[in-house]
Amino acid sequence: MNSETIFQLLQQSFRVGVGLTASILETLQDPQKRHQILSELQQEIAQKTEEWAKKGEITEKEAREFVDQWLKTPSSSTTSPVSPSSSSKTKADVGQEIQQLTEKIITLREELEDLRDKKKS
């Protein structure tokens, strides 16, 4: 990075800070604008909540299918039903992957509940 790029970055950061401050002050002073911004934020949160709910549903479905396929395969089999590249994985590796997927699902559900609670209040 040369000094001109750093200067431009600092200048832009300063302008962003001043613009943000001005926007906050305008919002606090104008009830109509404040209401509009809050409505937009609620819509964005609702949209993200829907998006995350769909993603969580898909992830949960994929995890269940993976577990079902893994449980259906005989223990003496050396191939995995998911993909040929994962045939070298041990049951411990698969168990660890299942645990990670379960933790992701739990995290997504908690985020979804938090967003729903925020939307209600």
C-alpha positions as CSV (number, residue, x, y, z in Angstrom):
1,M,0.0,0.0,0.0
2,N,1.4,3.4,-0.9
3,S,0.8,6.5,1.1
4,E,-1.9,7.9,-1.3
5,T,-4.0,4.7,-0.9
6,I,-3.7,4.9,2.9
7,F,-4.7,8.6,2.8
8,Q,-7.7,7.8,0.6
9,L,-8.7,5.1,3.0
10,L,-8.4,7.3,6.0
11,Q,-10.4,10.1,4.2
12,Q,-13.1,7.7,3.3
13,S,-13.3,6.3,6.8
14,F,-13.6,9.9,8.1
15,R,-16.4,10.7,5.7
16,V,-18.2,7.5,6.6
17,G,-18.1,8.4,10.2
18,V,-19.3,12.0,9.6
19,G,-22.1,10.7,7.3
20,L,-23.2,8.1,9.9
21,T,-23.3,10.7,12.6
22,A,-25.3,13.1,10.5
23,S,-27.7,10.3,9.6
24,I,-28.2,9.3,13.2
25,L,-28.8,12.9,14.2
26,E,-31.4,13.4,11.4
27,T,-33.1,10.2,12.4
28,L,-33.3,11.2,16.1
29,Q,-34.8,14.6,15.2
30,D,-37.3,13.4,12.6
31,P,-40.0,10.9,14.0
32,Q,-41.2,10.1,10.5
33,K,-37.8,9.2,9.3
34,R,-37.1,7.2,12.5
35,H,-40.3,5.2,11.9
36,Q,-39.3,4.6,8.3
37,I,-35.8,3.3,9.2
38,L,-37.2,1.1,12.0
39,S,-39.7,-0.4,9.5
40,E,-37.0,-1.1,7.0
41,L,-34.9,-2.8,9.7
42,Q,-37.8,-4.9,10.7
43,Q,-38.4,-5.9,7.1
44,E,-34.7,-6.8,6.7
45,I,-34.7,-8.9,9.9
46,A,-37.9,-10.7,8.8
47,Q,-36.3,-11.4,5.4
48,K,-33.1,-12.7,6.9
49,T,-35.1,-14.8,9.4
50,E,-37.0,-16.5,6.5
51,E,-33.7,-17.0,4.6
52,W,-32.0,-18.6,7.6
53,A,-35.0,-20.7,8.4
54,K,-35.0,-22.1,4.8
55,K,-31.3,-22.7,5.0
56,G,-31.6,-24.4,8.4
57,E,-34.4,-26.6,7.0
58,I,-32.3,-27.7,4.1
59,T,-29.3,-28.3,6.3
60,E,-31.3,-30.3,8.7
61,K,-32.8,-32.4,5.9
62,E,-29.3,-33.0,4.4
63,A,-28.0,-34.0,7.8
64,R,-30.8,-36.4,8.4
65,E,-30.3,-38.0,4.9
66,F,-26.6,-38.3,5.6
67,V,-27.2,-40.0,8.9
68,D,-29.9,-42.3,7.5
69,Q,-27.5,-43.3,4.6
70,W,-24.7,-43.9,7.0
71,L,-26.7,-46.0,9.3
72,K,-28.1,-48.1,6.4
73,T,-24.6,-49.1,5.1
74,P,-23.2,-52.3,6.5
75,S,-20.2,-51.9,8.9
76,S,-18.0,-54.1,6.7
77,S,-18.5,-51.9,3.7
78,T,-15.5,-49.8,2.7
79,T,-17.4,-47.3,0.6
80,S,-19.5,-44.4,1.8
81,P,-23.0,-43.8,0.3
82,V,-22.3,-40.0,0.2
83,S,-19.4,-39.7,-2.1
84,P,-16.5,-41.7,-3.4
85,S,-14.0,-39.1,-2.0
86,S,-15.1,-39.8,1.5
87,S,-14.5,-43.6,1.3
88,S,-11.4,-43.3,3.4
89,K,-13.2,-41.8,6.3
90,T,-13.5,-43.8,9.5
91,K,-16.6,-44.0,11.6
92,A,-15.0,-41.7,14.1
93,D,-14.6,-39.1,11.3
94,V,-18.2,-39.5,10.3
95,G,-19.3,-39.3,13.9
96,Q,-17.4,-36.1,14.3
97,E,-18.9,-34.7,11.1
98,I,-22.4,-35.6,12.4
99,Q,-21.6,-33.8,15.7
100,Q,-20.5,-30.7,13.8
101,L,-23.6,-30.7,11.7
102,T,-25.7,-31.1,14.8
103,E,-24.0,-28.2,16.4
104,K,-24.6,-26.1,13.3
105,I,-28.3,-26.9,13.3
106,I,-28.5,-26.0,17.0
107,T,-26.8,-22.7,16.3
108,L,-29.0,-21.9,13.4
109,R,-32.1,-22.7,15.5
110,E,-30.9,-20.4,18.3
111,E,-30.2,-17.6,15.8
112,L,-33.7,-18.1,14.3
113,E,-35.3,-18.0,17.7
114,D,-33.4,-14.8,18.7
115,L,-34.5,-13.1,15.5
116,R,-38.1,-14.1,16.0
117,D,-37.9,-12.8,19.5
118,K,-36.4,-9.5,18.3
119,K,-39.1,-9.3,15.6
120,K,-41.9,-9.7,18.2
121,S,-40.5,-6.9,20.4
